[in-house]
Amino acid sequence: MADSEQKGIQLVAEAEKKLKSSQGFLSSLFGSSTKVEEAADLYIRAANAFKMAKSGQVAGGQAFVEAAKLQLKLQSKHQAATHYVDAGNCYKKGDPNEAVNCLLKAIEIYTDMGRFTIAAKHHVTIAEIYETELVDLEKAVVNYEQAADYYKGEESNSSANKCLLKVAQYAAQLEMYEKAIEIYEQVATSAMENTLLKYSAKDHFFRAALCHMCVEVENAEMVVTKYEEMFPQFADSRECKLLKTLLSACEDQNVEAFTDAVKDFDSISRLDQWMTTILLRIKKNISEEPDLR
């Protein structure tokens, strides 16, 4: 691996030397672009050598960036965007902020070329970096929303909805409940009209109702009734029965009944981390409400 890193360093030096030679008077008249192409190729080879070394991921990213810059000089936008993406992939672990910068440069090129589906894909990658490496949910939401917009524009509705559900998930975690509700209801309504997706509507309505409960329990009761009328399958579901039990427990300010209902549901249908978090918030609201009876 040390040999690969040394090879990368050597190739970078060769690329820099090639670039310097391309800046001479004679080179500017005869074959300057050829030397720039050769330098770009050397940077790419250097980046791949650094990748093989594993310890040289950041150096690999830097080399891919240099190759991308040279491809822009050569008016090869597609190649430049590809190398910015390669750079972003190299930077992910060692320097996630720089990974985001490189991917944004690639996105700028792709949108300029009208390649919105590819741009959307890279916005998803950026969102995932903000989820895992940088832990900034607000910026993750922004990138998932942008990806959804691009996917919608290209009529990739399934991909758009996947991104929107991520937006709803994190919006609720950030206590932006109205935003989450709007998305869950929108995706649920869309799913109802699709035979293959109809079953998933139940889950989206359930999540929307939980968000309503975080905002106002009384309003949540009317919402659950509305969902039952809109989607009869929801009325017969375990999720709907749980919601009604929880609403009753909230009205009675009965924390024990609330806890027991959640435990019973979880013993059959496992609650995910998001649902657990939201349910704990609702439960906390019960215990904090003054008894006005």
NUKOL-114605 format. One record per residue: x, y, z of N, C-alpha, C in turn; residue in one letter. Coordinates in steps of 0.2 Angstrom, whole numbers, padded with zeros to 4 digits, always signed. Example, Ala and Ser with C-alpha at 12.3 -4.5 7.8 and 13.67 -1.06 7.14 Angstrom:
BEGIN
+0066-0028+0039+0062-0022+0039+0066-0016+0039A +0064-0011+0035+0068-0005+0036+0064+0000+0039S 
***
This chain:
BEGIN
+0004-0006+0000+0000+0000+0000+0004+0006+0000M +0010+0006+0003+0014+0012+0003+0017+0013-0004A +0018+0008-0007+0020+0008-0014+0015+0012-0019D +0009+0011-0017+0003+0014-0021+0003+0022-0019S +0004+0023-0013+0004+0030-0011+0010+0034-0014E +0016+0031-0014+0022+0034-0017+0021+0035-0025Q +0017+0030-0028+0016+0030-0035+0011+0036-0036K +0007+0037-0032+0002+0043-0033+0006+0049-0032G +0010+0050-0027+0014+0056-0026+0018+0058-0033I +0021+0052-0035+0025+0053-0041+0021+0055-0047Q +0015+0052-0048+0011+0054-0054+0008+0061-0053L +0007+0064-0047+0005+0071-0046+0011+0075-0048V +0017+0074-0046+0023+0078-0048+0023+0078-0056A +0022+0072-0059+0022+0072-0067+0017+0076-0070E +0011+0076-0067+0006+0080-0069+0007+0088-0069A +0010+0090-0063+0012+0097-0062+0017+0099-0067E +0022+0094-0068+0027+0096-0073+0024+0097-0080K +0020+0092-0082+0016+0093-0088+0013+0099-0089K +0009+0101-0084+0005+0108-0084+0010+0114-0085L +0016+0114-0082+0020+0119-0082+0023+0119-0089K +0024+0114-0092+0027+0114-0099+0022+0116-0104S +0015+0115-0102+0010+0117-0107+0009+0125-0107S +0012+0128-0102+0011+0136-0102+0017+0140-0105Q +0021+0136-0108+0027+0140-0112+0024+0142-0119G +0028+0147-0122+0026+0150-0128+0024+0145-0134F +0029+0141-0135+0029+0136-0140+0023+0131-0139L +0022+0129-0133+0016+0125-0131+0010+0128-0132S +0009+0135-0131+0003+0138-0132+0001+0138-0139S +0006+0138-0144+0005+0138-0151+0004+0131-0154L +0008+0126-0151+0007+0119-0153+0006+0114-0148F +0000+0112-0147-0002+0106-0143-0003+0107-0136G -0005+0113-0134-0006+0115-0126-0011+0110-0124S -0017+0110-0127-0023+0106-0125-0021+0099-0124S -0016+0096-0128-0014+0089-0128-0011+0088-0121T -0006+0093-0119-0003+0092-0113-0007+0093-0107K -0012+0097-0108-0017+0097-0102-0021+0091-0102V -0023+0088-0107-0026+0081-0107-0022+0076-0104E -0015+0076-0106-0011+0071-0103-0010+0072-0095E -0010+0079-0093-0010+0080-0086-0016+0078-0082A -0022+0079-0085-0028+0076-0082-0028+0069-0081A -0025+0065-0086-0025+0058-0086-0020+0056-0080D -0014+0060-0079-0010+0058-0074-0013+0059-0067L -0017+0065-0067-0020+0066-0060-0025+0060-0059Y -0029+0058-0064-0033+0052-0063-0030+0046-0061I -0024+0045-0064-0020+0039-0062-0017+0039-0055R -0016+0046-0053-0013+0047-0046-0019+0046-0041A -0025+0048-0043-0030+0047-0038-0032+0040-0037A -0032+0036-0042-0033+0029-0042-0028+0025-0038N -0022+0028-0038-0016+0025-0034-0017+0027-0027A -0019+0033-0025-0021+0035-0019-0026+0031-0016F -0031+0029-0020-0037+0025-0018-0035+0018-0016K -0030+0015-0020-0028+0009-0018-0024+0009-0012M -0021+0014-0010-0017+0015-0004-0021+0015+0002A -0028+0017+0001-0033+0017+0006-0032+0023+0011K -0025+0024+0013-0024+0029+0018-0024+0036+0014S -0024+0036+0008-0023+0042+0004-0030+0044+0001G -0035+0043+0004-0042+0045+0002-0042+0053+0000Q -0040+0057+0005-0040+0064+0004-0036+0066-0002V -0030+0063-0002-0025+0065-0008-0029+0063-0014A -0032+0057-0014-0036+0055-0020-0041+0060-0022G -0044+0063-0017-0050+0068-0019-0046+0074-0022G -0041+0076-0019-0037+0082-0022-0035+0081-0029Q -0033+0075-0031-0031+0073-0037-0037+0073-0042A -0042+0070-0040-0048+0070-0044-0051+0078-0046F -0050+0082-0040-0052+0089-0041-0048+0092-0047V -0041+0091-0046-0037+0094-0051-0039+0092-0058E -0040+0085-0059-0042+0082-0065-0049+0086-0068A -0053+0087-0063-0060+0090-0065-0059+0097-0067A -0054+0101-0064-0053+0108-0066-0050+0108-0073K -0046+0103-0075-0043+0103-0081-0048+0101-0087L -0052+0096-0085-0058+0095-0090-0062+0100-0091Q -0063+0105-0086-0067+0111-0088-0063+0116-0092L -0057+0116-0092-0053+0120-0096-0053+0117-0103K -0054+0111-0104-0055+0107-0110-0062+0107-0113L -0066+0110-0109-0073+0111-0111-0077+0104-0111Q -0074+0099-0107-0077+0093-0106-0081+0092-0100S -0087+0095-0100-0091+0096-0094-0093+0089-0091K -0095+0084-0095-0097+0078-0092-0091+0075-0088H -0085+0075-0091-0079+0072-0088-0078+0076-0082Q -0078+0082-0082-0077+0086-0076-0082+0084-0070A -0088+0084-0072-0093+0082-0067-0092+0075-0064A -0090+0070-0068-0088+0063-0066-0082+0064-0061T -0077+0068-0062-0071+0068-0058-0073+0071-0051H -0078+0076-0052-0080+0079-0045-0084+0074-0041Y -0087+0070-0044-0091+0065-0040-0086+0060-0037V -0081+0058-0042-0076+0054-0039-0072+0057-0033D -0071+0063-0034-0067+0067-0028-0072+0067-0022A -0078+0068-0023-0083+0068-0017-0083+0061-0014G -0083+0056-0018-0083+0049-0015-0076+0048-0011N -0071+0050-0013-0064+0050-0010-0065+0053-0003C -0068+0059-0003-0068+0064+0003-0073+0062+0008Y -0077+0057+0007-0083+0056+0011-0081+0055+0018K -0076+0050+0019-0074+0049+0026-0069+0053+0029K -0064+0055+0025-0059+0060+0028-0060+0067+0028G -0065+0069+0024-0066+0077+0024-0074+0077+0021D -0079+0076+0025-0086+0076+0022-0088+0082+0020P -0086+0088+0023-0087+0095+0020-0085+0096+0013N -0079+0093+0012-0076+0094+0005-0079+0090+0001E -0082+0084+0003-0086+0079-0001-0092+0083-0004A -0095+0086+0001-0101+0090-0001-0100+0095-0006V -0094+0099-0005-0092+0104-0010-0091+0101-0017N -0088+0096-0017-0086+0093-0024-0093+0090-0027C -0097+0087-0023-0104+0085-0026-0108+0091-0028L -0108+0096-0025-0112+0102-0027-0109+0105-0034L -0102+0105-0034-0099+0107-0041-0102+0102-0047K -0102+0096-0045-0104+0091-0050-0112+0092-0052A -0116+0094-0047-0123+0095-0048-0124+0101-0052I -0120+0107-0051-0120+0113-0055-0119+0111-0062E -0114+0107-0063-0113+0105-0070-0118+0101-0073I -0121+0096-0070-0126+0092-0072-0133+0096-0073Y -0134+0101-0069-0141+0104-0070-0140+0109-0076T -0134+0112-0077-0132+0116-0083-0133+0112-0089D -0132+0105-0089-0132+0101-0095-0139+0098-0095M -0144+0100-0090-0151+0097-0091-0151+0090-0088G -0146+0088-0084-0146+0081-0082-0149+0081-0075R -0155+0082-0074-0158+0083-0067-0159+0076-0063F -0160+0071-0067-0160+0065-0063-0154+0063-0059T -0148+0064-0063-0141+0063-0060-0140+0068-0054I -0142+0074-0056-0141+0079-0050-0145+0077-0044A -0151+0075-0045-0155+0073-0039-0152+0067-0035A -0149+0062-0039-0146+0057-0036-0140+0059-0031K -0136+0064-0034-0131+0067-0030-0133+0071-0024H -0139+0074-0025-0142+0078-0019-0144+0073-0013H -0146+0067-0015-0147+0062-0011-0141+0060-0007V -0135+0059-0011-0129+0057-0008-0127+0063-0003T -0128+0069-0004-0126+0074+0000-0130+0074+0006I -0137+0073+0005-0141+0072+0011-0139+0066+0016A -0137+0061+0013-0134+0055+0017-0128+0057+0021E -0124+0061+0018-0118+0063+0021-0120+0067+0027I -0125+0072+0026-0127+0076+0032-0131+0072+0037Y -0134+0066+0035-0137+0062+0040-0132+0058+0044E -0127+0055+0041-0122+0051+0045-0116+0054+0047T -0112+0057+0042-0106+0060+0044-0106+0067+0048E -0110+0071+0045-0110+0078+0048-0116+0079+0053L -0120+0075+0053-0126+0075+0058-0129+0082+0058V -0132+0084+0052-0135+0091+0052-0142+0089+0048D -0147+0088+0052-0153+0085+0049-0157+0091+0045L -0156+0097+0047-0159+0103+0043-0156+0103+0036E -0149+0102+0035-0146+0102+0028-0148+0096+0025K -0149+0090+0028-0151+0084+0025-0158+0085+0022A -0162+0088+0026-0169+0090+0023-0169+0094+0017V -0165+0099+0017-0164+0104+0011-0162+0100+0005V -0158+0095+0006-0155+0091+0000-0160+0086-0002N -0164+0083+0002-0169+0078+0000-0175+0082-0003Y -0176+0088-0001-0181+0092-0005-0179+0094-0012E -0173+0096-0012-0171+0098-0019-0171+0091-0024Q -0168+0086-0021-0169+0080-0025-0176+0078-0027A -0180+0079-0022-0187+0077-0024-0190+0082-0030A -0188+0088-0029-0190+0093-0035-0188+0091-0041D -0181+0089-0042-0178+0087-0048-0182+0080-0050Y -0183+0076-0046-0186+0069-0048-0193+0070-0051Y -0197+0075-0047-0203+0076-0050-0203+0079-0057K -0198+0084-0058-0198+0087-0064-0196+0082-0070G -0193+0077-0068-0192+0071-0073-0197+0066-0073E -0202+0067-0069-0208+0062-0068-0206+0056-0065E -0201+0056-0061-0199+0050-0057-0202+0050-0050S -0208+0049-0050-0212+0050-0044-0211+0046-0039N -0209+0040-0040-0207+0035-0035-0201+0037-0031S -0196+0039-0035-0190+0042-0032-0191+0048-0028S -0196+0053-0031-0197+0059-0027-0201+0057-0021A -0205+0053-0021-0209+0051-0014-0204+0048-0009N -0199+0044-0011-0194+0042-0006-0190+0047-0003K -0189+0052-0007-0185+0058-0004-0190+0062+0000C -0196+0063-0002-0201+0067+0002-0202+0063+0009L -0202+0057+0009-0203+0053+0015-0198+0054+0020L -0192+0055+0017-0186+0057+0022-0187+0064+0024K -0189+0068+0020-0190+0075+0023-0195+0075+0028V -0201+0071+0027-0206+0071+0033-0203+0068+0039A -0199+0063+0038-0196+0059+0044-0192+0064+0048Q -0188+0068+0045-0183+0073+0049-0187+0079+0051Y -0192+0081+0047-0196+0087+0049-0199+0086+0055A -0202+0080+0056-0205+0078+0062-0200+0078+0068A -0194+0075+0067-0189+0075+0072-0187+0082+0074Q -0187+0086+0070-0186+0093+0071-0192+0097+0073L -0197+0094+0075-0203+0097+0077-0207+0101+0072E -0205+0100+0066-0209+0104+0060-0215+0099+0058M -0219+0099+0063-0225+0094+0062-0229+0095+0056Y -0231+0102+0055-0235+0103+0049-0232+0101+0043E -0226+0102+0042-0222+0100+0036-0223+0093+0035K -0221+0089+0040-0222+0082+0040-0229+0079+0038A -0234+0082+0041-0241+0080+0040-0242+0081+0033I -0241+0087+0030-0242+0088+0023-0239+0083+0019E -0233+0081+0020-0230+0076+0015-0233+0069+0016I -0234+0067+0023-0237+0060+0024-0243+0060+0021Y -0248+0065+0021-0254+0065+0018-0254+0065+0011E -0249+0069+0008-0249+0069+0001-0246+0062-0002Q -0241+0059+0001-0239+0053-0001-0244+0047+0000V -0248+0047+0005-0253+0042+0007-0258+0043+0001A -0261+0049+0000-0266+0050-0005-0264+0047-0012T -0257+0049-0014-0255+0046-0020-0254+0038-0020S -0252+0035-0014-0252+0028-0014-0258+0025-0015A -0264+0028-0012-0271+0025-0013-0273+0024-0020M -0270+0028-0024-0272+0027-0031-0268+0022-0035E -0263+0019-0032-0259+0014-0035-0259+0007-0032N -0261+0003-0036-0263-0004-0033-0257-0007-0030T -0251-0006-0032-0245-0009-0029-0243-0005-0023L -0245+0001-0022-0243+0005-0016-0248+0006-0011L -0254+0004-0013-0260+0005-0008-0259+0003-0001K -0256-0003+0000-0254-0005+0007-0250+0000+0011Y -0246+0003+0008-0241+0008+0011-0245+0014+0014S -0251+0016+0011-0254+0022+0013-0256+0021+0020A -0257+0015+0023-0259+0015+0030-0254+0017+0034K -0247+0016+0033-0242+0018+0037-0241+0025+0036D -0242+0028+0031-0241+0036+0030-0247+0039+0034H -0253+0037+0034-0258+0040+0037-0257+0039+0045F -0254+0034+0047-0252+0032+0054-0247+0038+0056F -0242+0038+0052-0237+0043+0054-0240+0050+0054R -0244+0052+0050-0247+0059+0049-0251+0060+0056A -0255+0055+0058-0259+0055+0064-0255+0056+0070A -0249+0053+0070-0245+0054+0076-0242+0061+0076L -0241+0064+0071-0238+0070+0071-0244+0075+0073C -0250+0074+0071-0256+0078+0073-0256+0078+0080H -0255+0072+0083-0256+0071+0091-0250+0075+0094M -0245+0076+0091-0240+0080+0094-0242+0087+0094C -0246+0089+0089-0248+0096+0089-0254+0098+0093V -0259+0094+0092-0266+0095+0096-0270+0088+0096E -0271+0085+0102-0275+0079+0102-0282+0080+0099V -0285+0085+0101-0292+0086+0099-0293+0086+0091E -0288+0089+0088-0288+0089+0081-0286+0083+0078N -0282+0079+0081-0280+0072+0079-0286+0067+0079A -0291+0068+0083-0297+0064+0083-0301+0065+0077E -0302+0071+0075-0305+0072+0068-0301+0070+0062M -0295+0070+0063-0290+0068+0057-0291+0061+0056V -0291+0057+0062-0291+0050+0061-0298+0048+0058V -0303+0051+0060-0310+0050+0057-0310+0051+0050T -0306+0057+0048-0306+0058+0041-0302+0053+0037K -0296+0050+0040-0292+0045+0037-0296+0039+0036Y -0301+0037+0041-0305+0031+0040-0310+0032+0034E -0312+0038+0033-0317+0039+0028-0314+0039+0021E -0308+0041+0021-0304+0042+0015-0301+0035+0013M -0299+0031+0017-0296+0024+0016-0299+0019+0021F -0304+0016+0019-0307+0011+0023-0302+0005+0026P -0297+0004+0022-0292-0001+0025-0289+0001+0031Q -0288+0008+0031-0285+0011+0037-0289+0010+0043F -0296+0010+0042-0301+0010+0048-0300+0003+0051A -0299-0002+0047-0298-0009+0050-0291-0011+0052D -0287-0007+0052-0280-0008+0054-0278-0008+0061S -0273-0011+0063-0271-0011+0070-0268-0004+0072R -0265-0001+0067-0263+0006+0068-0269+0011+0070E -0274+0010+0066-0280+0014+0068-0283+0013+0075C -0283+0007+0077-0285+0005+0083-0281+0007+0089K -0274+0007+0087-0269+0010+0092-0270+0017+0093L -0271+0021+0088-0272+0028+0088-0278+0030+0092L -0284+0026+0091-0290+0027+0095-0289+0026+0103K -0285+0021+0104-0283+0019+0111-0279+0025+0114T -0274+0027+0110-0270+0032+0113-0273+0039+0114L -0278+0040+0109-0282+0047+0110-0286+0046+0116L -0289+0041+0117-0293+0040+0123-0289+0041+0130S -0283+0038+0129-0278+0038+0135-0276+0046+0136A -0275+0049+0131-0273+0056+0131-0279+0060+0134C -0285+0059+0132-0291+0063+0135-0291+0062+0142E -0290+0055+0144-0291+0054+0151-0284+0055+0155D -0279+0057+0152-0272+0059+0155-0270+0052+0158Q -0271+0047+0155-0269+0040+0158-0263+0038+0155N -0257+0039+0158-0251+0037+0155-0250+0030+0155V -0253+0026+0160-0252+0019+0161-0255+0016+0155E -0261+0018+0153-0265+0015+0148-0262+0017+0141A -0259+0023+0140-0255+0024+0134-0249+0019+0134F -0245+0019+0139-0239+0014+0139-0241+0007+0137T -0247+0004+0140-0249-0002+0139-0251-0004+0132D -0254+0001+0129-0257+0001+0122-0251+0001+0117A -0246+0005+0119-0240+0005+0114-0236-0002+0115V -0235-0005+0121-0232-0011+0122-0235-0017+0119K -0242-0017+0119-0246-0022+0116-0245-0022+0108D -0245-0016+0105-0244-0015+0098-0237-0017+0096F -0232-0015+0100-0225-0016+0099-0223-0024+0099D -0227-0028+0103-0226-0035+0104-0228-0039+0098S -0232-0036+0093-0234-0039+0087-0231-0036+0081I -0231-0029+0081-0229-0025+0075-0223-0020+0078S -0217-0022+0077-0212-0018+0080-0212-0011+0078R -0211-0007+0083-0211+0001+0081-0204+0002+0080L -0203+0007+0075-0196+0009+0073-0194+0015+0077D -0188+0017+0077-0185+0022+0081-0189+0029+0080Q -0191+0030+0074-0195+0036+0073-0201+0036+0077W -0205+0031+0076-0211+0030+0080-0211+0031+0087M -0205+0027+0090-0204+0027+0097-0203+0034+0099T -0199+0038+0096-0197+0045+0098-0203+0049+0098T -0208+0049+0093-0214+0053+0092-0219+0051+0098I -0219+0044+0099-0224+0042+0104-0222+0044+0111L -0215+0044+0112-0213+0047+0119-0214+0054+0120L -0214+0058+0114-0216+0065+0115-0223+0066+0117R -0227+0062+0113-0234+0062+0115-0236+0060+0122I -0232+0055+0124-0233+0053+0131-0231+0058+0136K -0225+0062+0134-0223+0067+0139-0228+0073+0139K -0231+0074+0134-0236+0079+0134-0242+0078+0139N -0244+0071+0139-0249+0069+0144-0247+0070+0151I -0241+0068+0153-0239+0069+0159-0238+0076+0161S -0237+0081+0156-0236+0088+0158-0242+0092+0158E -0248+0089+0155-0254+0093+0155-0257+0093+0162E -0259+0099+0164-0263+0100+0170-0270+0096+0170P -0272+0093+0175-0278+0090+0176-0283+0095+0177D -0288+0097+0172-0293+0102+0173-0299+0099+0175L -0300+0093+0176-0306+0090+0178-0308+0092+0185R 
***
